[in-house]
Amino acid sequence: MAPVVAVSGLTKRYGAFTALDAVACTVRRGEVTGLIGPNGAGKTTLLECLAGLRPFDAGTIAIDGLAVPPGTPDPRLFYLPDGIAPWRAERVSWVLDYAVGFFGGSADARAAVVDILSLTPLLDARIGTLSKGQRKRVLLALGLVVPHPVLLCDEPFDGLDLRQTREVGAVLRAAAAGGRTLFLSIHQISDAARVCDRFVLLSGGRSVGEGTAEELAARLPDGLIAPSLEEVVLGLT
């Protein structure tokens, strides 16, 4: 399957510190790809470079086969950073209506997302008053009502309890089944294993593996057997 996003040799430096070192990876159309790795691996920096929020120093990012200049947002990608609270004084209903109107989203999709993420009790609440988990669900709703074919999301499960994590995972799987392409940075490997089709594994700013859980396990040194994705990640990083 031809990748919708292809990254090659991507390098990002902050002075003498190299945050991304010749990273290469692909994101396939209609799949949920998990971006995984230890803290400080460069996951957020990679998403920010893909989203055009940070220029990079070397390498290429191609969307549908066309190279994107460094630091240039691409209209086919929508990025949800972690830990943000946009429009703090506005009500949840206003934020969703604004996203639908500004980005050309669907009112039907808005209604469906509100229902499936159980946001009806929050529609009159102001963004700044929401808990971390509530705000995360609202941000996910925002990402699901916009029409961009590729959704980049940093830590979609952060702040959610076990039940909410599983419900949101099902929503993300349904979005991919409906034709969206998702690239998700996920800290908890067990969540990534449950939701994602394939994985991009980073460590120390470098690509150390890409593929399904089974394909990553095949990269382990001879003699190592990993019964879970968590063990695979530990063995490769």
Phi, psi and chi 1 to 4 in degrees:
 res  aa     phi    psi   chi1   chi2   chi3   chi4
   1 MET       -  128.5 -176.7 -176.7  -61.5      -
   2 ALA   -66.6  134.2      -      -      -      -
   3 PRO   -72.3  143.4   26.7  -34.1      -      -
   4 VAL   -82.0  -30.0   62.6      -      -      -
   5 VAL  -124.5  128.7  178.1      -      -      -
   6 ALA  -130.9  123.5      -      -      -      -
   7 VAL  -114.2  132.8  176.0      -      -      -
   8 SER  -138.8  125.8  178.2      -      -      -
   9 GLY    60.4   26.8      -      -      -      -
  10 LEU   -70.6  123.7 -167.2   69.3      -      -
  11 THR  -128.7  131.7  -61.2      -      -      -
  12 LYS  -134.0  124.1  172.0   62.5 -179.1  176.0
  13 ARG  -117.9  146.4  -57.8 -176.0 -174.8   91.9
  14 TYR  -119.4   92.4  -62.3   98.2      -      -
  15 GLY    64.3 -124.0      -      -      -      -
  16 ALA   -84.0   -7.4      -      -      -      -
  17 PHE   -93.4  128.6  174.0   68.4      -      -
  18 THR  -100.1  108.4  -59.5      -      -      -
  19 ALA   -80.2  -36.4      -      -      -      -
  20 LEU  -129.3  129.6  -61.9  174.3      -      -
  21 ASP  -122.7   93.8 -172.4    0.7      -      -
  22 ALA    54.5   45.7      -      -      -      -
  23 VAL   -70.5  136.5  167.4      -      -      -
  24 ALA  -131.1  133.7      -      -      -      -
  25 CYS  -165.3  166.0   64.0      -      -      -
  26 THR  -134.8  152.1   59.0      -      -      -
  27 VAL  -125.0  121.6  178.3      -      -      -
  28 ARG   -90.0  145.6  -63.3  177.2  179.6  175.5
  29 ARG   -61.4  134.7 -165.3  179.7  -46.9  -83.1
  30 GLY    76.3   11.2      -      -      -      -
  31 GLU  -114.0  163.2  -70.7 -171.0  -16.8      -
  32 VAL  -103.2  111.4 -178.0      -      -      -
  33 THR  -105.3  128.5  -58.5      -      -      -
  34 GLY   -96.5  129.3      -      -      -      -
  35 LEU   -97.3  109.9  179.5   58.4      -      -
  36 ILE  -126.6  163.2   57.7  177.5      -      -
  37 GLY   150.5  169.6      -      -      -      -
  38 PRO   -64.1  165.8  -15.0   27.9      -      -
  39 ASN   -57.5  138.4  -71.9  -22.0      -      -
  40 GLY    80.4   10.0      -      -      -      -
  41 ALA   -73.8  -19.4      -      -      -      -
  42 GLY   108.8   12.8      -      -      -      -
  43 LYS   -62.9  -50.3  -60.5 -173.2  -64.3  -65.9
  44 THR   -65.4  -39.5  -63.9      -      -      -
  45 THR   -61.0  -40.6  -60.0      -      -      -
  46 LEU   -62.4  -45.0  175.3   56.0      -      -
  47 LEU   -62.8  -40.1  -70.2 -177.3      -      -
  48 GLU   -66.7  -35.1  -69.8  176.3  -15.7      -
  49 CYS   -67.7  -42.2  -72.1      -      -      -
  50 LEU   -61.8  -39.1  -71.8  172.7      -      -
  51 ALA   -76.5   -7.3      -      -      -      -
  52 GLY    81.9   12.2      -      -      -      -
  53 LEU   -82.5  -22.9  -62.0 -179.9      -      -
  54 ARG  -131.4  128.7  -65.5 -169.7 -175.7  -83.7
  55 PRO   -69.9  150.5   25.3  -32.8      -      -
  56 PHE  -112.8  162.4   47.0   91.4      -      -
  57 ASP   -91.8  -25.8  -61.2  -67.7      -      -
  58 ALA  -159.0  163.2      -      -      -      -
  59 GLY    96.4 -174.6      -      -      -      -
  60 THR  -137.3  148.7   60.1      -      -      -
  61 ILE  -122.1  123.2  -65.4  173.6      -      -
  62 ALA  -119.4  133.4      -      -      -      -
  63 ILE  -114.9  120.9  -47.4  -64.1      -      -
  64 ASP    52.7   37.5  -74.1  -28.6      -      -
  65 GLY    84.9   -3.5      -      -      -      -
  66 LEU  -108.5  127.9  -60.6  176.4      -      -
  67 ALA   -67.5  140.3      -      -      -      -
  68 VAL  -107.4  126.5  178.2      -      -      -
  69 PRO   -61.2  147.4  -21.4   32.5      -      -
  70 PRO   -55.5  136.6  -24.6   34.5      -      -
  71 GLY    72.5   19.8      -      -      -      -
  72 THR  -115.0  114.8  -56.5      -      -      -
  73 PRO   -63.6  141.8  -21.2   33.2      -      -
  74 ASP  -106.5  131.6 -172.0  -81.0      -      -
  75 PRO   -66.9   -9.3   23.4  -33.4      -      -
  76 ARG   -87.4   -9.2  -70.0  160.7  -70.1 -170.0
  77 LEU  -112.8  138.7  -85.9   60.3      -      -
  78 PHE  -124.6  129.6 -169.7   83.9      -      -
  79 TYR  -114.2  129.3  175.9   44.3      -      -
  80 LEU  -111.1  101.9  -72.7  175.4      -      -
  81 PRO   -68.4  166.1  -13.0   27.0      -      -
  82 ASP   -90.1  145.7 -177.5   34.9      -      -
  83 GLY    73.8   23.4      -      -      -      -
  84 ILE  -103.2  158.2   62.5  170.1      -      -
  85 ALA  -137.4   75.6      -      -      -      -
  86 PRO   -70.1  149.3   29.1  -34.8      -      -
  87 TRP    51.7   55.1  -52.8  -67.1      -      -
  88 ARG   -56.7  -32.7  -64.9 -178.6   61.6   89.1
  89 ALA   -85.1   -8.2      -      -      -      -
  90 GLU   -92.2  156.8  -59.9  -66.8  -12.7      -
  91 ARG   -81.8  155.4  -58.5 -175.1 -171.7  -82.0
  92 VAL   -57.0  -42.5  170.7      -      -      -
  93 SER   -60.3  -38.8   57.9      -      -      -
  94 TRP   -65.3  -42.8 -178.8   92.7      -      -
  95 VAL   -60.6  -45.3  170.2      -      -      -
  96 LEU   -67.6  -40.8  -63.1  179.1      -      -
  97 ASP   -64.0  -39.9  -71.4  -20.7      -      -
  98 TYR   -62.1  -44.6  176.6   81.3      -      -
  99 ALA   -61.7  -43.2      -      -      -      -
 100 VAL   -62.5  -45.8  169.2      -      -      -
 101 GLY   -71.1  -44.6      -      -      -      -
 102 PHE   -71.1  -40.5 -174.8   81.9      -      -
 103 PHE   -97.4   -0.6  -66.8  107.5      -      -
 104 GLY    75.5   37.0      -      -      -      -
 105 GLY   -80.2 -172.6      -      -      -      -
 106 SER  -108.8  130.5  163.9      -      -      -
 107 ALA   -64.8  -35.4      -      -      -      -
 108 ASP   -63.7  -41.9  -69.5  -20.3      -      -
 109 ALA   -63.0  -38.0      -      -      -      -
 110 ARG   -59.2  -48.9  178.2 -162.7 -175.1  -79.0
 111 ALA   -61.2  -41.8      -      -      -      -
 112 ALA   -66.2  -41.8      -      -      -      -
 113 VAL   -68.5  -40.7  167.0      -      -      -
 114 VAL   -58.0  -41.5  165.7      -      -      -
 115 ASP   -69.0  -48.5  179.6   59.2      -      -
 116 ILE   -72.3  -25.4 -158.8  166.7      -      -
 117 LEU   -98.0    7.4  -70.4  176.8      -      -
 118 SER    56.1   48.4  -57.0      -      -      -
 119 LEU   -97.0   -4.7  -65.0  179.3      -      -
 120 THR   -53.9  -43.6  -60.9      -      -      -
 121 PRO   -66.4  -13.9  -19.5   33.1      -      -
 122 LEU  -101.3   -4.6  -57.5  178.9      -      -
 123 LEU   -60.0  -31.9  -70.8  176.8      -      -
 124 ASP   -93.4   -1.4  -71.5  -28.4      -      -
 125 ALA   -81.4  148.8      -      -      -      -
 126 ARG   -84.6  143.6  -60.0 -173.2 -173.8  -81.5
 127 ILE   -53.6  -41.0  -64.4  -67.3      -      -
 128 GLY   -67.2  -13.2      -      -      -      -
 129 THR   -98.0   -4.4   67.6      -      -      -
 130 LEU   -78.8  151.2  -60.8  179.1      -      -
 131 SER   -72.6  170.6   69.2      -      -      -
 132 LYS   -59.5  -45.7 -174.9  176.3 -176.3  179.1
 133 GLY   -67.0  -39.2      -      -      -      -
 134 GLN   -63.7  -43.7  -69.8  170.7  -24.7      -
 135 ARG   -64.0  -37.1 -170.9  168.5   65.3 -115.0
 136 LYS   -62.9  -42.2  178.1   64.4   70.3  173.0
 137 ARG   -64.7  -37.7  -75.7  156.7   49.2 -150.1
 138 VAL   -65.7  -42.9  171.1      -      -      -
 139 LEU   -64.4  -39.4  -70.1  173.0      -      -
 140 LEU   -63.3  -39.9  -73.0  168.7      -      -
 141 ALA   -60.3  -42.0      -      -      -      -
 142 LEU   -59.1  -44.7 -169.4  155.0      -      -
 143 GLY   -66.9  -26.2      -      -      -      -
 144 LEU   -87.5  -19.2  -67.5  170.9      -      -
 145 VAL   -88.9  -16.7  -59.1      -      -      -
 146 VAL   -79.3  155.8  -59.9      -      -      -
 147 PRO   -88.9   -0.2   32.2  -35.3      -      -
 148 HIS   -56.6  132.7  -56.6   62.6      -      -
 149 PRO   -69.9  -22.7   21.0  -30.8      -      -
 150 VAL  -119.4  125.5 -178.6      -      -      -
 151 LEU  -111.2  121.2  177.6   62.0      -      -
 152 LEU  -101.3  130.6  -48.1  174.8      -      -
 153 CYS  -140.8  128.2 -173.5      -      -      -
 154 ASP   -96.4  112.9 -162.2   -4.5      -      -
 155 GLU    58.8   66.3  -61.3  -64.1  -12.2      -
 156 PRO   -66.3  -17.9   24.6  -34.7      -      -
 157 PHE  -105.3    0.7  -55.0  116.3      -      -
 158 ASP   -64.6  127.2 -169.1   34.0      -      -
 159 GLY    90.7   -4.6      -      -      -      -
 160 LEU   -94.9  146.2  -56.2 -178.1      -      -
 161 ASP   -81.2  179.9   60.2   30.5      -      -
 162 LEU   -59.9  -47.1  176.6   59.7      -      -
 163 ARG   -63.2  -45.5 -175.1  178.4  -59.0  -82.9
 164 GLN   -63.7  -38.0  -68.7  169.2  -20.1      -
 165 THR   -60.6  -43.9  -64.5      -      -      -
 166 ARG   -68.8  -38.1  -65.7 -160.9  171.8 -171.6
 167 GLU   -66.2  -43.9  -69.6  172.3  -11.4      -
 168 VAL   -65.4  -39.0  166.2      -      -      -
 169 GLY   -57.9  -41.6      -      -      -      -
 170 ALA   -65.3  -37.1      -      -      -      -
 171 VAL   -64.4  -42.8  171.1      -      -      -
 172 LEU   -66.4  -39.4  -63.9  174.2      -      -
 173 ARG   -62.8  -40.0  -69.3  -65.4  -39.1  168.7
 174 ALA   -65.7  -36.4      -      -      -      -
 175 ALA   -63.0  -40.8      -      -      -      -
 176 ALA   -67.0  -39.9      -      -      -      -
 177 ALA   -63.3  -27.6      -      -      -      -
 178 GLY   -85.1    1.2      -      -      -      -
 179 GLY   114.2   -7.0      -      -      -      -
 180 ARG   -76.8  153.2  -63.0  -71.6  -67.6  -84.2
 181 THR  -110.3  128.9  -61.0      -      -      -
 182 LEU  -121.1  133.7  -75.8   71.4      -      -
 183 PHE  -124.0  108.0 -166.7   26.9      -      -
 184 LEU  -117.2  124.3  -47.2  175.4      -      -
 185 SER   -84.1  119.2  173.1      -      -      -
 186 ILE  -128.5  124.3  -57.4  176.4      -      -
 187 HIS   -78.5  -42.1  179.3   71.6      -      -
 188 GLN   -82.4  113.0  -66.7  -65.3  -24.2      -
 189 ILE   -64.3  -33.7  -57.5  -58.1      -      -
 190 SER   -63.7  -36.4   58.0      -      -      -
 191 ASP   -67.0  -42.3  -66.3  -25.8      -      -
 192 ALA   -61.8  -42.0      -      -      -      -
 193 ALA   -62.4  -34.4      -      -      -      -
 194 ARG   -77.2  -30.3 -175.2  172.1   57.2 -108.1
 195 VAL  -103.7  -32.4  172.7      -      -      -
 196 CYS   -94.4  149.2  -59.1      -      -      -
 197 ASP   -82.4  -42.9  -60.7  -62.2      -      -
 198 ARG  -138.0  170.4  -63.2  169.9   64.8 -106.9
 199 PHE  -137.5  146.8  -53.0   92.1      -      -
 200 VAL  -114.9  120.6  170.9      -      -      -
 201 LEU  -106.5  121.5  177.2   57.3      -      -
 202 LEU  -112.0  149.7  -62.8 -175.5      -      -
 203 SER  -153.2  125.7 -178.8      -      -      -
 204 GLY    59.2   32.5      -      -      -      -
 205 GLY    79.6    7.6      -      -      -      -
 206 ARG  -120.8  152.6  -63.7 -174.9  177.7 -174.8
 207 SER   -75.9  125.3  -48.0      -      -      -
 208 VAL  -119.4    1.4  -64.4      -      -      -
 209 GLY   171.8  152.4      -      -      -      -
 210 GLU  -151.5  139.7  176.6  179.6  -20.2      -
 211 GLY   141.5 -167.2      -      -      -      -
 212 THR   -71.4  172.2   64.3      -      -      -
 213 ALA   -59.3  -39.5      -      -      -      -
 214 GLU   -67.0  -39.2  -67.6   76.2   14.8      -
 215 GLU   -68.4  -36.6  -70.9  167.2  -18.9      -
 216 LEU   -67.0  -40.4  -71.6  178.7      -      -
 217 ALA   -61.3  -32.1      -      -      -      -
 218 ALA   -67.9  -14.4      -      -      -      -
 219 ARG   -86.9   -6.7  -63.5  176.8   59.4   91.0
 220 LEU   -63.9  149.5  -70.7  169.6      -      -
 221 PRO   -57.3  151.8  -23.1   33.1      -      -
 222 ASP   -52.6  135.5  -68.9  -16.9      -      -
 223 GLY    94.3  -15.3      -      -      -      -
 224 LEU   -90.7  132.1  -73.2 -177.0      -      -
 225 ILE  -121.8  127.6  -61.1  175.4      -      -
 226 ALA  -114.5  116.8      -      -      -      -
 227 PRO   -77.9  -10.0   29.1  -34.7      -      -
 228 SER  -148.2  165.0   67.7      -      -      -
 229 LEU   -62.2  -34.6 -177.9   61.0      -      -
 230 GLU   -58.5  -44.3  -68.7  178.7  -18.8      -
 231 GLU   -67.9  -34.4  -62.9  -61.0  -37.1      -
 232 VAL   -62.8  -46.2  171.8      -      -      -
 233 VAL   -61.7  -43.4  170.3      -      -      -
 234 LEU   -63.5  -36.0  -71.7  173.9      -      -
 235 GLY   -73.7  -21.9      -      -      -      -
 236 LEU  -104.1   -7.3  -68.7  175.6      -      -
 237 THR  -120.9      -   59.6      -      -      -
